Each structure stands twice: as C-alpha cells, then as structure tokens.
C-alpha cells in the first residue's frame, strides 16, 4: 500500500479536493493524506462541489504538514506553487510531483460565478487524480 500526501498552502480547498479524488480512484491501493504549510480550515464551497460529484469530504480536517512527519510517504504532490516552494524535507524517498492548480478561494464575482470557478478547478483536479492513479498505482 502506497502513502500519498497532497500538499497545499492552507489545506482548505485544492488539497482537500485532491485527497477526496485520490481516495476515490485508488480504492485500497493507497493511504491518502492532505496537509498545508498553514491550516485555514475546510472550505465549505469545496465540500459542496465535491458533494455535487458524489464525494463526501465533510469530515476531512485541515492539517499541518508537520503532523505527518513520521509517515513514510511514497509520493508528495504539491498542488500550488507556494506549497512547492515551502515544502519541508521528508526523510523518505518520496517522489515529489507538482501541479499548480488555480486557487478557487480567490475567485470573485457572484456566488454562482465563484462556484463555477470551484467546479472548474474540481474538474482539473479530478482529471489529474485519475491520471495519477492510472500511472502510479497500477495493479
């Protein structure tokens, strides 16, 4: 079983969405965690757009990366440039991957326009997570 950490700035949106999809697509092939270099709490809009796609992340918590220092990760996936730059050293042979997804929490406009940005980022992350599982968790 592989250990995967998804790392973001505040562990409120992008990393939470990625954790939800990686868990969904990997099934019993991986233990998936998400964390931030800061903790900002779980974003209610992220919970809502994931629920729209049938994935419940409402019980996730916003965790700081230091909480997982003792876990031997196989993969560390940073989902924003800030987290990549601030990613701590993990004393493992974890393969580090990076994709800078737009931050939907910074979206402006009407509520519907903001939610549309969340959905757009959700679909990008969903596609990334599905491809990741196909490439790295075969068998």
C-alpha positions in Angstrom: 0.0 0.0 0.0 1.4 3.4 -1.0 1.3 6.5 1.2 0.4 9.7 -0.6 0.5 13.3 0.7 -1.2 16.1 -1.1 0.3 19.4 0.0 -1.2 22.9 -0.4 -0.9 26.3 1.3 -3.9 26.1 3.7 -5.3 22.6 3.3 -8.7 24.1 2.7 -9.6 23.6 -1.0 -7.3 22.1 -3.6 -5.5 19.6 -1.4 -8.9 18.5 0.1 -10.4 18.0 -3.3 -7.4 16.1 -4.5 -7.4 13.9 -1.3 -11.1 13.1 -2.0 -10.5 12.1 -5.6 -7.3 10.2 -4.9 -9.1 8.2 -2.2 -11.9 7.5 -4.6 -9.8 6.4 -7.6 -7.1 4.5 -5.6 -9.5 2.4 -3.5 -7.5 0.1 -1.3 -4.2 0.8 -3.1 -3.2 3.8 -1.1 -3.4 5.7 2.1 -4.1 9.3 1.1 -3.5 12.4 3.3 -3.6 16.1 2.7 -2.0 18.9 4.6 -1.0 22.5 4.3 2.1 24.5 5.1 -0.6 26.5 7.1 -4.1 25.5 8.2 -7.1 27.5 7.0 -9.9 25.2 7.8 -12.1 23.2 5.4 -13.7 25.5 2.8 -17.5 25.0 2.7 -17.6 25.6 -1.1 -15.1 22.8 -1.6 -17.3 20.4 0.4 -20.3 21.5 -1.7 -18.8 21.0 -5.1 -17.4 17.6 -4.1 -20.8 16.6 -2.8 -22.2 17.5 -6.2 -19.9 14.9 -7.7 -20.8 12.2 -5.1 -17.8 12.5 -2.9 -18.1 13.4 0.8 -15.2 15.4 2.2 -17.2 17.0 5.0 -15.4 15.0 7.7 -11.9 16.0 6.5 -9.9 18.2 8.7 -7.4 20.9 7.9 -4.0 19.5 8.9 -0.5 21.0 9.1 2.2 19.1 7.3 4.3 18.7 10.5 1.6 16.3 11.8 2.7 13.7 9.2 6.4 13.9 9.7 6.6 10.2 10.8 4.8 8.7 7.8 7.0 7.2 5.1 5.4 8.8 2.0 5.9 7.3 -1.4 4.5 10.4 -3.1 4.2 14.0 -2.1 2.0 16.0 -4.6 2.1 19.8 -4.2 -1.0 21.4 -5.8 0.2 25.0 -5.6 3.4 26.9 -6.2 3.5 28.3 -2.6 3.4 24.8 -1.1 6.0 23.5 -3.5 8.4 26.3 -2.5 7.8 25.8 1.2 7.6 22.0 1.1 9.6 20.6 4.0 12.1 17.9 3.6 10.6 14.5 4.2 13.1 11.8 5.4 11.8 9.4 2.9 12.4 8.6 -0.7 9.1 10.2 -1.6 8.7 11.1 -5.2 7.7 14.7 -5.4 5.2 15.8 -8.0 3.8 19.2 -8.7 0.9 20.8 -10.5 -0.1 24.4 -9.8 -3.9 24.5 -9.8 -5.7 27.8 -9.7 -7.0 28.8 -6.2 -10.8 28.8 -6.3 -10.9 30.5 -2.9 -9.6 33.6 -4.6 -12.4 33.7 -7.1 -14.6 36.9 -7.2 -18.0 37.7 -8.5 -21.5 36.5 -7.8 -21.9 33.3 -5.7 -22.7 31.4 -8.9 -19.5 32.7 -10.6 -17.4 31.8 -7.6 -19.0 28.3 -7.5 -18.3 27.9 -11.2 -14.6 28.6 -10.6 -14.7 25.9 -7.8 -16.3 23.4 -10.3 -13.7 24.2 -12.9 -10.8 23.6 -10.5 -12.6 20.5 -9.3 -12.7 19.0 -12.8 -9.0 19.8 -13.3 -8.0 18.1 -10.0 -10.3 15.1 -10.8 -8.6 14.5 -14.1 -5.2 14.8 -12.5 -6.1 12.4 -9.7 -7.5 9.8 -12.1 -4.4 10.0 -14.3 -2.1 9.8 -11.3 -3.7 6.6 -10.1 -3.5 5.1 -13.5 0.2 5.9 -13.9 1.5 5.3 -10.3 -0.8 2.8 -8.7 -1.1 0.1 -11.3 -2.1 -3.4 -10.3 
